[in-house]
Amino acid sequence: MQVQPDRFLQDLHTLRSFGASGVGKGVVRPAFSDPDVAARTWLFDQLAAASLAPHVDPAGNVFGLADEPSILLGSHSDTQTEGGWLDGALGVIAALEIARAAKETGGPPVSIVNFQDEEGRFGVLTGSSIYSGKTTLAEADTFTDVNGVSFREARSAMADLTGELIPHAQFTGFIELHIEQGSTLDEAGEAIGVVTDIVGSRQLQVTLTGQQNHAGTTLMHQRKDAFQALSAFNTAINDRLRNIVTPRTVWTIGRVHLRPNAPSIVPGEVVFDVQWRDVDDDRLARMETLIRDLVSGIAEEHGMTAEIVPIKALQPVPMDATLRAALCAGAEAQASGKWREMPSGALHDASNMACLMPAAMVFVPSIGGISHDFAEDTNEADLIIGLRVLADAVSRLS
């Protein structure tokens, strides 16, 4: 297969134009927004021009199908509300270029997919969750975004293109090219990361209830201050996890609601989410036990009640050994001495696809480790290396 890097880069920049933010290379293209639908319609036309059978399933996933059993390549093109131009889009356009090159130069059959709502306007990896059967379409239709728009309402924007779900048996495996979204490759001066596992994650919603009171008249020793309890928890968790975690284990308190959230009132309640990620399911479980015990201890120490509600739990997903071996061979051929095997700390559609078929991922560097931001970028030379590694692996697998 002879891929055409110039054509690949041109298409990547064309896709960026749908929802371009006007700030650097930033893109605003949430799932089923007008720019997203326009981008998917454009891709639909590119697939037809490449002699692939274009197809949109009920979830809004866009496929370009080869006419025989094939490897499936792709990712997603929806973005965060303030997103970068490469997150997901790179994998879609690389798949398009490889599928075209295979048609033009006698390569193996290649199909492509652009999954919908990977970024979570409505759920978690919504399009691939529906395709993989983890979420039913009826269930997804009840999901709503922050403005109350339902998935059912939103997907009607592509109703004129929508067909049936594609049988997964016609695909021999799935490979996703993606930016790393972290700093490991960039800091090491390396060009390629072959993914070993996609991390699992767990998340709890914690409510600590104390006593709301006057901020001027309630003495410090009398207070049951919810924010002070949260602060104590945050300090303690960093210390208590030291003997369990590895350098790649992460945990985050990313959402906090304080009540009544007023400057002259001792807050009586705090609701917060704590999330943690690791590639080892046993470690995730041990962390949960510690976190639950810590919440109970903090609540007792501060004279409060605690409620803990599990939000979600995703298992770690190992990548397929055969596909990984082909990617490693491609990485050594195209970037000798400048690649590594590594886990993915972010969730990706490949984690859902792995329950249907062999699945694998390959990373290119993110400059400064920045993603989910208008400043997200990767050197074009590294984008081309990623394209060539993926093409090389597909050729080896054939």
C-alpha positions in Angstrom: 0.0 0.0 0.0 1.2 3.4 -0.9 -0.5 6.0 1.2 -0.5 9.7 0.2 0.5 11.9 3.1 -0.4 15.1 1.4 -3.9 13.9 0.6 -4.2 12.7 4.2 -3.2 16.0 5.7 -5.4 18.0 3.3 -8.4 15.9 4.4 -7.5 16.3 8.0 -7.5 20.1 7.7 -10.8 20.0 5.7 -12.4 18.1 8.6 -11.0 20.7 11.0 -12.9 23.4 9.0 -16.3 22.0 10.2 -16.7 23.8 13.5 -13.4 25.6 13.5 -13.3 27.8 16.6 -11.2 30.7 15.2 -8.7 30.1 18.0 -5.6 28.4 16.7 -6.6 24.9 15.4 -9.4 24.6 17.9 -12.7 22.9 16.9 -16.2 23.0 18.4 -18.1 20.0 17.0 -20.2 18.3 19.7 -22.2 15.2 18.7 -25.1 16.0 16.3 -24.4 19.7 16.3 -24.7 21.4 12.9 -20.9 21.2 12.3 -20.9 17.5 13.3 -23.7 16.6 11.0 -22.0 18.6 8.2 -18.7 16.8 8.8 -20.3 13.4 8.8 -22.2 14.2 5.6 -18.9 15.3 4.0 -17.3 12.0 5.1 -20.2 10.1 3.7 -19.5 11.6 0.3 -15.7 10.9 0.6 -16.5 7.2 1.3 -18.7 7.0 -1.8 -15.9 8.6 -3.9 -13.5 6.0 -2.5 -15.7 3.2 -3.7 -16.6 2.2 -0.2 -20.3 1.6 0.6 -21.3 4.5 2.9 -23.7 3.7 5.7 -25.1 5.5 8.8 -26.5 3.3 11.6 -29.3 4.4 14.0 -26.7 5.7 16.5 -25.2 8.1 14.0 -22.1 6.0 13.4 -20.8 6.4 9.9 -19.3 3.4 8.1 -17.4 3.0 4.8 -17.7 -0.7 4.0 -15.4 -2.8 1.8 -17.2 -5.4 -0.3 -15.7 -8.4 1.6 -14.7 -9.3 5.2 -12.1 -6.7 6.3 -10.2 -5.1 9.0 -12.1 -2.1 10.5 -10.2 1.2 11.1 -11.5 4.4 12.6 -12.3 6.5 15.7 -14.7 9.5 16.1 -15.0 13.1 14.9 -17.2 14.7 17.5 -15.3 17.0 19.9 -15.5 18.4 23.4 -17.3 21.8 23.7 -13.8 23.3 23.4 -11.8 20.7 21.6 -8.7 20.1 19.6 -8.6 19.2 15.9 -7.0 15.8 16.2 -8.8 14.0 19.1 -10.6 11.2 17.2 -10.4 13.0 13.8 -6.9 11.7 13.2 -8.1 8.1 13.4 -11.0 8.7 11.1 -9.0 10.4 8.3 -6.1 7.9 8.6 -8.6 5.1 8.1 -10.0 6.9 5.1 -6.5 7.3 3.5 -5.6 3.7 4.2 -8.8 2.4 2.8 -8.4 4.5 -0.4 -4.7 3.5 -0.8 -5.7 -0.2 -0.4 -8.3 0.2 -3.2 -5.8 2.1 -5.4 -2.7 -0.1 -5.0 -4.2 -3.6 -4.5 -4.0 -3.7 -0.7 -6.2 -5.8 1.6 -9.9 -4.8 2.1 -10.3 -2.1 4.6 -13.5 -0.7 6.1 -13.7 2.5 8.2 -16.0 3.8 11.0 -16.6 7.2 12.5 -18.3 6.6 15.9 -20.8 9.1 17.3 -20.7 10.9 20.7 -17.4 9.4 21.9 -16.9 12.7 23.9 -20.0 12.2 26.0 -22.5 14.9 25.1 -25.1 12.3 26.0 -23.3 9.4 27.6 -19.9 7.5 27.7 -18.6 6.4 24.2 -22.3 6.4 23.2 -22.0 5.4 19.5 -19.7 2.4 20.1 -21.6 1.4 23.2 -24.7 1.0 21.1 -22.8 -0.7 18.3 -21.2 -3.2 20.8 -24.5 -3.9 22.5 -23.4 -2.5 25.9 -26.2 0.1 25.6 -29.5 -0.4 23.7 -30.7 2.3 21.4 -33.9 2.6 23.5 -31.8 3.2 26.6 -29.6 5.7 24.8 -32.6 7.6 23.5 -33.4 8.6 27.1 -30.0 10.2 27.6 -30.0 14.0 27.7 -27.3 16.6 27.4 -26.9 19.6 29.8 -29.6 21.5 28.0 -32.2 18.7 28.3 -31.9 17.7 24.6 -32.4 13.9 24.3 -30.2 11.6 22.2 -33.4 10.6 20.3 -34.1 14.2 19.4 -30.5 14.9 18.4 -30.1 11.8 16.2 -33.1 12.8 14.1 -30.7 15.3 12.4 -29.3 12.4 10.4 -32.6 10.5 10.0 -32.5 10.8 6.2 -29.2 8.8 6.0 -29.9 6.3 8.7 -30.0 2.5 8.1 -29.6 -0.6 10.1 -26.9 -1.7 12.5 -23.9 -3.3 10.6 -23.3 -7.0 11.6 -19.9 -7.1 13.4 -19.1 -10.5 12.0 -18.0 -9.0 8.7 -15.0 -7.4 10.4 -11.8 -9.3 11.3 -10.7 -6.8 13.9 -10.6 -3.1 14.8 -7.6 -0.7 15.1 -7.8 2.9 16.3 -5.1 5.5 15.7 -5.3 8.3 18.2 -3.2 11.1 19.7 -1.8 10.1 23.1 -3.5 13.0 25.0 -0.7 12.8 27.5 3.0 13.8 27.7 4.8 10.4 27.8 5.8 10.2 24.1 6.4 14.0 23.7 8.7 14.2 26.7 10.6 11.1 25.6 11.0 12.3 22.0 9.3 9.2 20.7 7.0 9.0 17.7 4.7 6.0 18.4 3.0 4.3 21.3 1.5 0.8 20.9 -1.2 0.4 23.5 -1.1 -2.6 25.8 -4.3 -1.9 27.8 -7.0 0.7 28.1 -7.5 1.6 31.8 -10.5 0.8 33.8 -12.2 3.4 35.9 -14.5 3.6 38.9 -16.4 6.6 40.2 -18.4 7.4 43.3 -20.7 10.2 44.2 -20.2 11.2 47.8 -22.6 13.4 49.9 -21.4 14.7 53.2 -24.1 16.4 55.3 -23.2 18.6 58.3 -25.0 21.6 59.6 -25.6 24.8 57.7 -25.1 27.9 60.0 -24.2 31.5 60.3 -20.6 32.3 59.3 -20.2 35.1 61.8 -21.7 33.6 64.9 -20.8 29.9 64.7 -17.5 29.4 66.4 -14.9 27.1 64.7 -15.2 24.3 67.3 -18.9 24.3 66.9 -19.0 23.8 63.1 -20.0 20.9 61.0 -18.5 22.4 57.9 -19.0 20.3 54.7 -16.2 22.1 52.8 -13.7 21.5 55.6 -14.7 17.8 55.5 -14.1 17.7 51.7 -10.7 19.4 52.2 -9.7 16.9 54.8 -10.7 14.0 52.5 -8.8 15.5 49.6 -5.6 15.8 51.7 -6.0 12.3 53.2 -6.7 10.4 50.0 -3.4 11.6 48.5 -1.5 10.2 51.5 -3.5 7.0 52.1 -3.2 5.8 48.5 0.6 5.9 48.4 1.0 2.2 49.2 -1.5 1.0 46.7 -1.0 3.0 43.5 1.6 3.0 40.7 3.1 6.0 39.0 0.4 5.7 36.2 -2.6 5.4 38.6 -4.7 8.5 38.7 -7.5 9.8 40.8 -9.6 13.0 40.5 -12.2 15.0 42.4 -13.5 16.8 39.3 -17.1 17.9 40.3 -18.1 19.6 43.5 -21.5 21.1 44.5 -21.5 23.0 47.8 -24.8 24.0 49.5 -25.8 26.7 49.9 -22.6 28.1 48.3 -22.9 31.5 49.9 -20.0 33.6 51.5 -21.7 34.2 54.8 -23.0 30.7 55.5 -21.1 27.7 56.8 -21.9 25.1 54.1 -24.0 22.3 55.4 -23.6 19.9 52.5 -21.2 19.0 49.8 -21.7 16.6 46.9 -18.6 15.5 45.0 -17.5 12.8 42.6 -14.2 11.0 43.0 -12.9 9.0 40.0 -9.9 6.7 39.7 -8.3 4.8 36.8 -5.8 2.0 36.5 -5.1 -1.0 34.3 -5.3 -3.5 37.2 -8.9 -4.4 38.3 -7.7 -5.7 41.7 -6.0 -2.4 42.3 -9.2 -0.5 41.4 -11.1 -2.6 43.9 -8.6 -2.0 46.7 -8.7 1.7 46.0 -12.5 1.7 46.3 -12.4 -0.1 49.7 -9.9 2.5 50.9 -11.9 5.5 49.6 -15.2 4.2 51.1 -13.5 3.7 54.5 -11.9 7.1 54.3 -15.2 8.8 53.6 -16.8 7.1 56.6 -13.8 8.1 58.8 -13.9 11.7 57.7 -17.7 11.9 58.2 -17.4 10.6 61.8 -14.5 12.9 62.6 -16.4 15.9 61.5 -19.8 14.9 63.0 -21.4 14.4 59.6 -23.5 11.8 57.8 -22.2 10.3 54.5 -23.9 8.8 51.5 -22.0 7.0 48.8 -23.5 6.2 45.4 -21.6 4.2 42.7 -21.8 6.1 39.4 -20.0 3.8 36.9 -17.4 1.1 36.8 -15.5 0.2 33.6 -13.2 -2.8 33.5 -9.6 -2.5 32.2 -9.4 -3.8 28.6 -6.3 -5.6 27.2 -5.5 -5.1 23.5 -5.3 -8.1 21.2 -1.9 -9.7 21.1 -1.9 -10.4 17.3 -2.9 -6.9 16.3 -0.4 -5.5 18.9 2.4 -7.5 17.3 1.6 -6.2 13.9 1.6 -2.6 15.2 4.9 -3.2 17.0 6.5 -4.5 13.8 5.1 -1.5 11.9 6.5 0.8 14.6 9.9 -0.7 14.4 9.9 -0.5 10.6 8.7 3.1 10.4 10.1 4.6 13.6 13.0 2.3 14.7 14.1 3.0 18.3 11.5 5.8 18.7 8.5 3.9 19.9 7.3 2.1 23.0 4.4 -0.1 24.3 2.3 1.7 26.9 -1.2 1.8 28.5 -3.9 4.2 27.6 -5.0 6.4 30.5 -8.0 7.7 28.5 -11.1 5.8 27.4 -11.6 5.1 23.7 -14.0 3.4 21.4 -11.6 0.5 21.1 -12.5 -0.5 24.7 -16.1 -1.2 23.5 -15.0 -2.9 20.3 -12.8 -5.3 22.2 -15.9 -7.2 23.4 -16.9 -7.8 19.8 -13.6 -8.6 18.0 -9.8 -8.3 18.3 -9.0 -4.6 19.0 -5.9 -2.5 19.3 -4.7 1.1 19.4 -1.7 3.1 18.4 -0.7 6.6 19.6 1.2 9.5 18.2 2.6 12.3 20.5 0.6 15.2 21.8 2.7 18.4 22.0 3.0 19.3 25.6 0.6 16.5 26.5 -2.3 18.9 25.8 -5.7 17.6 24.7 -9.4 18.6 25.2 -8.2 22.1 24.5 -7.9 24.5 21.5 -4.1 24.2 22.0 -4.1 20.5 21.2 -1.6 19.7 18.4 0.9 17.2 16.9 3.7 17.8 14.5 2.6 16.8 11.0 5.7 14.6 10.6 4.4 12.5 13.6 1.0 12.4 12.1 2.4 10.9 8.9 4.5 8.4 10.9 1.3 7.3 12.6 -0.4 6.9 9.3 2.4 4.8 7.9 2.7 2.6 11.0 -1.0 1.8 10.8 -0.8 1.1 7.0 2.2 -1.1 7.7 0.4 -3.1 10.3 -2.7 -3.6 8.1 -0.5 -4.9 5.3 1.2 -7.4 7.7 -2.1 -8.6 9.0 -3.3 -9.4 5.5 
